[in-house]
C-alpha cells in the first residue's frame, strides 16, 4: 500500500531505491527478531482470513468483469479462454480500415494508469457510478494503452470499443517489475523457444479479444546473457502480431538497456535502440531534457515518428511539470517533430481538479488540442450516428422514451464525441454548448445542451464534427432530434467541398427559412417525423441533401429564434432562477445514404438460449434468478448488431379480478450488451410471478432499434421451479 501511494508522487528511480532499502530493512528485522516476525506473520494471516472476500474464481458464473493475468503459469496454460468471463470481454467494435495504418506524422499515445486499473471500467455490462472516469477527446489521440501493475493487463472491452469507434488503436501491457518480475523473466527468457512461446500467447490474447497489440515494459535487471532471448521475444511478438492482426503495434518501454541494466535513458540511443529496431516504436521515460527529443529523432532517422517521448501528467520530474503545464512539453516535441506519450491523464480525475471533472477534463484536453492539434476526423463512413453519450450518466433513453432513472457507467455505450470548443468562464450573454448527462436524452444517457441569450435576429453556430466523408452519387438522408423551449430553434448546417465547386454550406432547419438565405449556399426544409411513442417534448426532423462527388467536411449546430406570434411562445427553462432567452437540446444525429429502414430479423429467425440458470427462494416465497442468455441467427450468420438492449417482462397472475387468468407485466430495462450474451444477476422475482420473458432488442448502426414485440426472447418459467 505504501509503495502504491508513493508511486503517485515519486519517480521510478527514487521509488526503486526506496523499495530495495525497505526490503533490506525488513530482512534485517526478521533476522534479528525472529519471534517478532513470526507474531507479525500470524497476525497478518488471521486478518487476511477474516477480512478477505471469497477468492475470485473466473470459471464460476458471476457478473462479467475484466481482469488481468497475474502469473506466467496462467498465461502459459491459456486458462483465460476457459473463463466464464472470456466471451463477455471480446471487443465488438473493429478498428476502421482507415485507421489500420498510422499516419506518417507525429502521433499522440495516451497511457491510462489509474489506481492499479480495473476500477469502474471492469464491469463489462456497466456499473452504477455516474461519475466514473472516461475519456471523450478521442479525436486528439492515435494510440491508447491500458496499464496496470499486473503481469498482463488486458484492456477492458469498454476502452477498446469506444477507442476503435473513434479510430484509435488500443494496446495492452506486459509488465515485469520488482523481484517477482525477475523470477518471471528468468523463466520467460530461459530459452529462445520459451521466449517465442510466451510471445505467441500474448499475440493470441490480443487477437481473440480484439485489441491491437502490446506495450512491453520490463522494469528489472537482467543478466547480459538473457538479452538475446529478450530481443527474440520482442521481435517474435511483433512479427506474430503483424501476421495475425494487420495494423497491430508492439511498443517497447525505455527501462532496461541492452546490457541488462535497469537504467532509464530518457532518449533513443545505443543502449535501447536494439529493442526499438525489433518493434514498432519506443515509449521513452518522461524525465528527458530539452535537447533529448532532437537527439532521439536523429538516432531514429526515418522512424522518428515511432519515438514517443513520455510526459507524466502527475509531473514527477517530467519536462515542463505536467499537470496544467503538459502543453509545455508538447510544444517541444511538436517543434522537434517526434511523437508524444502522455502518461496518466486521469490526474485530472484522481486529484479532483476544480470546479468539477467535466469542466476540468475539457479544459485540460483543450491545452492538448491547442498545442498538438486534431488527430482524427469523423464521420468518414456511412451510416454515421451519434447520440453524444459519454458512457456515464443518470438515466437512459431509447428512441425518445426514458427506460431507467438509475445512475450508470459503461464506456462501450459512448457515441461519437463532438468536437466542441471549450470556453473558459462563459458569460451569460453567450450561448453555452456542452455535452449534458443530466438533461433529457433522446437515446442513451447524453445530449448536447445549448443555453444562453440570443437576439431575435441573431444566429449562433458552433462546430459539432470535423468530417472526412467522400460522397458518391446517392443523396444523404439526415435525421436529428430536438427538444426546445418556447421560441428557441435548432438546425444543422453541413459543409462540403469539391474540386470543381469549392466550399458549400447547406442549412437544414424547420422554421423561418427566409432569414437564412444570405448566410448559406442553400437552405433545406426539415420535416418533422411523427412518432407517437416518443416523449412529446422531442421532435425528430428529417431532410435530404444531394451533393454528388463532394466531401462532407464539417457539421455545425445553428441556433436561432422563431418570432413569437401574439405572445404565445416563450422560454420557460430557468438558469439560476431567471428565464433564459434560448434553450435547446440536440438528442442525436443520424446520416445515411438511404431513407429505408434498417432490417431487423424477426424473433422467428433467432435462436435464444438460457444457460447457468440459478434460482433461490426466501421464506416469503420471493425468488432471485441468475442466468446467462445467449442468442444467434438460425441461418448461422455471425452478423452482430452494435448493441442489444435487454428487458424483462415479469408475467404475473391476475389474482383479484380473474383468479385463473394471467397477464403481462411492464417492460423492465435490465441493461445493454455489445456481444451476443448477457448475464442476468440476482434478479428479484415477486412470488406472484409465474414466468420471465427476457427480450433482446437489437439496435443498428444508424441508431434504429427493433420493436420490442418483434424482438427475440427467452422465456423462463418460474412456477413450479
Buried (B, 14 or more C-beta within 10 A) or exposed (E): EEEEEEBBEBBBBEBBEBBEEEEEEEEEEBEEEEEEBEEEEEEEEEEEEEEEEEEEEBEEBBBBBBBBBEBBEBBBEEBBEEBBBBBBBBBBBEBBEEBBEBEEEBBBBBBBBBEEBBBBBBBBBBBEBBBBBBBBBBBBBBBBBBBBBBBBBBBBBBBBBBBBBBBBBBBBBBBBBBEBBBEBBEEBBEEBEBBBBBBBBBBBBBBBBBBBBBBBBBBBBBEEEBBEBBBBBBBBBBBBBBEEBEBBBBBBBBBBBBEBEBBBBBBBBEBBBBBBBBBBBBBBBBBBEEEBBBBBBEBBEEBBBBBBBBBBBBBBBBBBBBBBBBBBBBEBBBEBBBBBBBBBBBBBBBEEBEEEBBBBBBBBBBBBBEBBEEBBBBBBEBBBBBBBBBBBBBBBBBBBBBBBEBBBBBBBBBBBBBBBEBBEEBEEEEBBBBBBBEBBBBBBBBBBBBBBBBEEEEBBBBBBBBBBBEBEEEBBBBBBBBBBBBBBBBBBBBBBBBEEEEEBBBBBBBBBBEBBEEBBBBBBEBEEEEBEEBBEEBBBBBBEBEBEEBBBBBBBBBBBBBEEEEEEBEBEBEEEEEEBBBBBBBBBBBBBBEEEEBEBBEBEEBEBEBEBBEBEEEEEEBBBBBBBBBBBBEEEEEEBBBBBBBBBBBBBBEEEEEEEEEEEBEBBBBBBBBBBBBBBBEBEBEEBBBBBBBBBBBBBBBBBBBEBEBBBBBEBEBEEE
